[in-house]
Amino acid sequence: MNLSAIITALGGRSALQQLLDVGPSAISNYMTRGHLPNRVKPIIYAALTAKGYRVSADDLEILAAPSKLPTSDMATNLGPRILLIISGGIAAYRALETARQLQKRGARVTGVMTESAKQFITPLSLAALTGEKCYDHLFSLTDEAEMGHIQLARSADLVLVVPATANFIARANAGIADDLATTILLATRAKVVMAPAMNPAMWAHPATKNNFATLTQRGVHMVGPERGDTACGEEGEGRMCEPSYIADVAMKMVGAISNNHLSGNIDGKKKQAGPLIGKRVIITSGPTIEPIDKVRFIANRSSGKQGHAIATALASRGASVTLVSGPVNEAPPGHVNLVPVTTAAEMLSACTNAIAGKPTDIAICAAAVSDWRVTSVESKKLKKPRDSNAKLLLELRQNPDILSNLSNNKNRPKLVIGFAAETENLFENATAKRYHKGCDWMIANQVGGDDDPVFGSTTNKVLLITELGVETWPKMLKTELAEKLADRIEAEFYK
């Protein structure tokens, strides 16, 4: 190892000190010993390749100086560092194409393979493709007392598992760390993305569904699987998504989007393009108020906090949001088209008008619409009789079902999400409601509790029910829930 050449290429000793965050004595020790600790090699390798040098991944030997590229072209080499974990399934061969697609988009890819993955492809093939050493053994990263796997996990901007087999998903869910790949998952602070791939029967098994849902709840972003022909010859859901699509999702997760796709300014900041840029969204929020007479009305306790927070989150990601809101005390979010309404009939009319004009991508019915209205509204105030035992009977009729209307409309949005506020049998009632309304997702919350009534509260705790199953989201601020839902919607529109 020619340390002098490495130091010169990096710009001198001070540059190396700054890169490794060490003092002058550490550099002197490296020079005396004639080699570098394994933990710093990936950092130096990344720095040299970012400068355009062609470097041997094994000993950091500089094989070729950088070509004379314009400054703008050199900048494109400073891409995100993606740690690509390959687990042992037949789809492992498609991980090589995923690595190539990532590099094509400007990413720097470091490969990690499980022992079973090596039954399908070799570490040499991945190393040759990425130009970097492929790591496949936990203890090969240990140098003296330094924990190399920790450094490897922390140096990544994103950890991507392709393919994520049923076995690997189960081990990750259980927190097992018996090899390099699973140890990295516990040690990393980076975002984690998995691309499941397995036999359709394995994918449909309740254990796999439970593992999938739990990992998603913890913040792991799942890409697929999709329906199609699988390697075992069966047809069904379980096929790994296309490598180009997985690469697109990964690059979006680290914010590495081309400057050619930047959106306009939001709150004075330029936002990078994402799957929600330009998407048309309609959101209902707050209560509806159904008049009884000129003074009294039927309503509910909805504050509009959750619906308004969702509108804010999606608008901040570049979506074109129409917010149809009943009477609330919440300030209208910025950068949305606010349509104020009072009754359920008015809310339905505003929603159908919104989706009739142009194709709408997403509809989110967060409003607590009154189910009933009086058959005949009095034109004047109903006077209370002098007889204290007198009774007043109101004839009620059902209001139009806005969620069902949007779900079954000829101009149906691509993704329709409903809310179910229940006081009992939350999962059963919300699941039945999703089925009967015809929406894609149902967000269910328990209301009316003494500890947290939800209505008017700043927090929420929900179940997300989809065709894939149910996710339990812990109690969080409604603004946090809005961002989490926005993340899930973005993931849906990566597809």
N, C-alpha and C positions, 0 to 999 in steps of 0.2 A: 504494500500500500504506500503510495507516494503522497504523504501528508502535505509536503511542501506544495506540490502541484494542486492539491485540493484547496489549500488555504489561499493560494494565488487566484485560483478560479473563482473562489467565493468573494474575493476582494480584500484579503488580508486577515490577520489574526483578530482584529477588533470585530470584523464582520462575522467571523466564526463564533466569537464569544457571544455576540448579540443573538445569533441564530440559535445557539444551544442554551443561552441564558446561564453561562458559567463565567468564572473569573479567569484571569490570566494564568494562574497556577494550573488550572485544569488543562489548558491548551499546552502548557509546557510539559505536563505529565504525559499527554497524548503523544507529543513529539519524542519524548524520551523512550517511551515504550514502543513507539513505531506502529501503533494501531489504535483504533477507536472502539469504544464500547458498542456492543450490538444495538443498544437502545437508541443511539444517536444516528445510526447508519440510515434508517429510513428518512430522517429529517434532512440529512446532508444530501442523500440521493435525490430527494424531492427538490431541494434548493438548486442543485446542479442541473437537473433536467429542466427546471423552470428557466434557467439561464440559457438553455439551448444546448448544453453539453450532452453527448452520448456517453453513458456511464455503465460500467459493469455492476450489476446488482449485488454480486457476491463480495467483491473486494473494493468497490468504488474506484476502480481504475478508470481514468478518463480515456475513452476510446476515440473521441472526435470532438473538436472544438465546435462551438455553435456556428451555424451558417449565418451569413449576413442578411438578417431579416429586418424589415422595417419595424420601428418601435411598436406600431399597432399590431403587427403580426406576432411579435414577441409576447405582447400582453395576453394574446389568446392562449399561450402555453401555460399561463398561471391559473390553470383550472382547478376545480375542487378536487380534493383527495377522497376517493371512494374506496372503501375496503369491501371487496367482493368475496363473500363467503359462498363456497360451493358445497352443497351437501350431496349425499349419495343416492341419487335417483337417476333414472334413465334420461331425464331432461338435463342432466349435468352438461351434456355436450352443447346444449343451447346457451349455457353460461358463457362459453367462449365467444359466441356471437354477441351476447350482451356486453361483454368487455369491449369488443370492437366498436359497438354502437356508442358506448360511453366515451371511448377515446375520440370517436368521430365528432362528438359533441363538446370536446375540449376537456374531458375529465382525466385525471391521473388515477390509474387503477392499480391497486395492490391486491393480489390474490391470496386467499386463505382457503385451504381445502381440508375437508374431513377425511378420515381414513377410508370410509366407504366411497367417497367421491373419486378416490384414486383407482377404484375398480372400473370406472367409466372413462376418465380422462387422466392425463398425467400432469404433474406439476410443471414439467418442462414445457408442455404445450402452452400452458397459461403464462408462464414466465416469458416465453418467446413472444407471445402475442402482446403482452403488456409492457415488455421491456424492463420488468422489475422482478425481483426474487419472489417466488411463490412460497408462502409459509404453510407448513402442514403438520408441525409438531410443536406442542406446547413448550417443552423444555429446551428446544433448540434456540429459543429466544433469550435464554438466561445467560447473562454475562456477569460473572462474579456475584455480587449481591443485588444486581439490578434486575428488576422485573420487566423484561422486554415486552411481554404481552400487554402490559398496562400501557406502555409507551405506544405500541402499535394501535391499541384501541383508542387512545387519546389523540393520536395524530390524524384521525379520519374526520372528514366533514360529514360523512354519511356511511353507515354500514348497510350493505345490500346483500340479502341472502337469496341466491338463485341457483338451483331451485330450493324451495323450502319444503322438504318432505314431511309426511305425517310424523315420522319419528323425530325429526329435528324440531318441528313445531311443539311436539309434546315435551321434549327435553327443555326447550326454551321456556315454555310455560311453567315447568316445574322448577326452574332456576338451577338446573344441573350444570356444572362446569367441570366436565371430565375430559375435555379436549380444548384445543386452542380456540376453535370457533365459538363454542358455548361460553368459554371464559371471556372472550372479547365482548359478547353480548352483555355480560354482567358488569364489565369494566368500562364500557364506553359511555360517554356522555353525549354522543352524537345521536341524531335521529336514526331510527332503524326502519328499513323497508324490507318486506319479505314477499316473494313471488311463489305462492304455493303451487305444487304440482304433484299429483298422485292419482291412483286408481279412483274412478268415480265412487266405488263402494267405500273406500277408505275416507274419501272426502265427505261422504254422507253420514259417516258414523258419528253418533252423538259425542263421543270422546273428542274427535277432531273438531267438531263444531264448537264444543266448549272451550278447547284450547285456543282456537281461532278467536272466539269472542273475548276471552280473557286477555290475550295479547293485544287485541285491538283496543280494549279498554285501557290498557297500560300505556297506550300511545304508539304502539307499533303500527305502521301503515302497511296495509295489505294490498297487493296488486293482483287481482284475480282470485281464484282461477277462473277460466272460461269454459264454456261448453264446446265439445268437439271430439275428434278422434284422439284417443290416447295411445301411448306407445305399446300398451298391453293388448291393443286390438279392440278395446271396448270404446263405446261412444257415450259421452255424458259429461257432466261437470267435473273438472279436475285437471284439465289441460292447462299447462303454463301459458301465460300471456306471451305475445310476440316480444322478442328481445328489444326491438326498436321502441315499442310502447313502454316497456319497463325502463329503458334508458331515459325516455322522455319524462317519466314520473320521477326518476331519481334526480335528474337535473333540475326539475322544478322544485323538488324538496330542498335542494341546497341553494336555490335562487339563481342558478346559472342559466339565465335566459338571455338570448342575444339582444343587443341594444336595438336591433331593428324592430323588436316587438315591444318596445316600451310604450306604456299607455300615457295618458295625459296626467296633469297634476292633480293630486288630491291633498288638500290641506297644505299646499306648497311643496309637496314631496313627490318626486317622480316614482311611480310604482312599476315594478317589473311585471311583464305579462304573465298571466296565469290562466288556468282553465275557466275562470269566471269573468275575464275581461270581455265586456260587451254582451254578456249573457243577460237576457231579460228575465227579471224576477218580479213576482207579485207576492206581497206579504200582507196578511190581515193581522190586525192587532187590536187589543183593548176589548171593551164590552160592546154590545149593542143595547140600545134603550128602546123599549116598546111602550108607547104611550097608552095610558088607560083613559085619561081625560086631559084637560089642559094643564093639570098640576101634577098628577101622579103617573108613575111608569113602572114597568117591570124591567129589571136589569140584573147584573151580577157584580161580583167584587173584583173583576179583572182590572189591573192597573195599567196594562200595556207595556210593562217594563220588559218582559221577555220578547215580545214581538218587535218592539223598537230596538232592542239590543241586537236582534238578528238582522234587522234592516241595516243597522250601522255597520255590523261586521261584514256583510256581503257587499255593501256599497264601498267600503274601504278596500275591497279586493277587486274593484273595477267593474262590478255588476251594475246594470241599469235597473234600479229598484223602484217599483211603485208600491207605496205603503198605503193600504186602505185601512184607516183607523177609526174606531168608534171614539166617543168622547173620553179623553184621558187628561191627566195633568202632566204627562211627560212632555219634555221639549221635543219638537220634531227633529229627527236626525238630519244632519247635513247631507247634501248630495243625493237626496231621494225625492221622488215625486210623491208628495203627500196628497191623498184624497180623503178628506174628512167625511164621515157618514154618521148617521145616528141609528137607523134601524137595520135589521137583518136584510130586509128587502133592498134597501139602499146599498148595503155592502155587496149583496149578490150582483146587483146591477153594475156596480163599479168594477167588480172582478170580471164579469163576462165581457164588459166593454173593453177592459184592458187586454184580455187574451184574444179578442176578436180583431183588434187592429193589426197586430203583428204577431208572428209566432213567439210564444213565451216558453222559456226553457224550464223555469222552476216556479212552483207555487207552494207557499208555506202558509197554512191556515193556523195561525197562532191565536187568533181572536177567540174569545169566549162568547160565542153567539147565543143569544137567548133562544131556547128551543120553542117558546110559546109567545104568542101575541093575542091580544083580545080581539074577538071577532068584530066588534063594533066600537070604535073609539068615540067617546062622548065629546061633543063640541064645546062643552062648558064643564066647570068643576062639578063633580058629583058631591052633593051636600050630604053630610052625615045626618041620619034621622035622629030625632029627639029621643026616640025609644032606644035605650041602651041595649036592649036584647035583639034589636033588628039585625038582620043579616043581609049581606050583599053577595050575590052570586055573579061571577064573571065567566062568560063563555070564552074559552080559549081555543085557538086552533094552532096547528104546528107552523113554524116558520120554515121557509125554504132551506134545504140542506146545502150550504155553500161548498163544503168539502166534496160531497158526493157529486154535485153539479160539475165542479172543476175536474174531478177524476174521470167523469164519463162524458165530458164535453167533446164535440167534434174537433175543437181546437185545443185539446188536452195538452198541457205542458209535459215535457219529457220526464220531469220528476215532480211528483205531488206528495207533499208531506203534511200530515195532520197532527193535531194535538188532542190528547184525551185526558181530561181532568176527571178523576174518579175518586170516590170516597171509600170504595171497597172493591175487592177482587180486581186489583189493578191490571195484572197481566191478562187475565181471562177477558175482562171487558174491553180492554184496549185491542187485544188480538181480534176479537169478534168485530170491533168497530173498523179496524183496518180492512178486514175482509169485506164487510158489507158496504163500506164507503168506496172501495176500489182504489185506495191510494197506495203509493209505493212504500212509504215509511210512516210509522206512527210513533209519536213521542208521547209517552204516558207519564203523568205525575199524580201523586196522591195529594189531594187537597183537603183543607179543613182541619188539619191536625193542630193540636194546641202548641206543640213545640215549633212548628213552622207551617203556617196556613197556606203558603205559596202565594196566594192572591195578595198583592201588595208588598210581598217580601222581596228582598234583594237576592235571595238564594233560591235554588231549585235542585231537585233530585229526580231523575227521570229514568225510564226504560226506553231504549231505542229498539223498536220492533221492525224488522225487515223480513224479506223472504229468506234471508240467510239464518235468521234466528233472532235472539234477543240479547241486547247489551245492557248492563246495569251501569249507569253513569253515577258516580258518587255526588254527594251534595257539594255544590259549588255556586259561586256568584252567577247570576243570570248573564252577565257580560262574558264570563268565562265559558258558560255553556254555549252562548252564541258563537264564540270563536271555535269551540270544539265541533259544533254542528257545521260551521263554515268549512272546517278542515275535511269533514266527512263528505260534504257536498263537492268540494274540489276533487277529492279522490274519486268520486263517482264520475265526474266529468273528465278525468284522465282517460277513461275507457274509450 
